[in-house]
Amino acid sequence: MDNQKLMLYVALSFVLLLLWQAWQQDYGSKSGPPTEQVAPSLANGEVPAIGGNPPTGTGAGIDIPRPTATAQPTRPPPPTQPLLKSAERVHVVTDLLNVEIDTLGGDLRQVELRAYPIAVANPDQPFRFLSDNPEKFFIAQGGLLGNVAPNHYALYRVEQTDYRLPDSAAVLQVPLSWSDPSGVEVIKTYTFHRDSYLVQVDYQVHNASSTEWRGQLYTQFQRTEPPNKTSAFGIYTYTGGVISSAENTYDKIDFSRMKKENLSRDFKGGWLAMIEHYFATAWIPPADVPVHAYTKVVEGGRYV
């Protein structure tokens, strides 16, 4: 019996060693990374285009009302040009994150995890999780849909382009503003918290026009399909969508499933995420808000 226990301990130690070596090869971090979250929001995926041509990519999301665009059955070749246009970048530094927000759409275009270097040999180079680089395109965006509202094509204004969480502060807010000649003004605010990977997104609508304003919020992830990823020992690691609801707490929505059909699901009190290997990014709407989850695959070379 003692020999059997010893063999089990040795086997467990070997498995832990293999996992450690796989992590070191992939990212070189000394400990398991955190889950990054973007919240709250009503969509996690790709929303139908509102004017202009949508960029190449694959997404999964939540939206009210339902999008009516149809899925594309095939994928274009990998892009050689930027997938999205860019305006002005707002740089945000917290104790855990390096972030770039683009004033075009108010998108989260780049997120680096400061506590997790890309390799032990490069301790000053943080792992980049979100990026608008065509080689690994993965961003978070959203907006409002209504009679007069800024979607993810809108151009926001900012008072400054550099923000840093002060040592004495627990919260950092980054506001972006948009206005229409009719008198409608929208303030989109990102809120970052010390010692937290949670990023809150809030919208305030100020209506000084002569007509009633109506609209709804959507958010989305947008990304290209990455190649299949295996560990150092040939084990496949899942990269793709996951949706959690009361009916199904963990439903994988992989890229092949997105190509075959559009996801269309209503739920309350859940979340929708993109996960890869050691990391996950999730849109988490308020638990009491009914939402509509969907996925969509779109074609088109550049965002124009």
Salt bridges, closest charged atoms under 4 A:
ASP26 OD2 - HIS277 NE2 2.50
GLU100 OE1 - ARG89 NH1 2.67
GLU100 OE2 - HIS91 ND1 3.70
ASP102 OD2 - ARG89 NE 2.76
ASP102 OD2 - ARG109 NH1 3.41
ASP107 OD2 - ARG109 NE 3.03
GLU112 OE2 - ARG128 NH2 2.83
ASP132 OD2 - ARG89 NH2 2.35
ASP132 OD2 - ARG109 NH1 3.57
GLU212 OE2 - ARG214 NE 3.49
GLU225 OE1 - ARG75 NE 3.41
GLU225 OE1 - LYS259 NZ 3.15
ASP251 OD1 - ARG257 NH1 3.13
ASP251 OD2 - ARG265 NH2 2.97
ASP266 OD2 - ARG66 NH2 2.37
ASP266 OD1 - HIS292 ND1 2.88
GLU276 OE1 - LYS136 NZ 3.34
GLU276 OE2 - ARG223 NH2 3.46
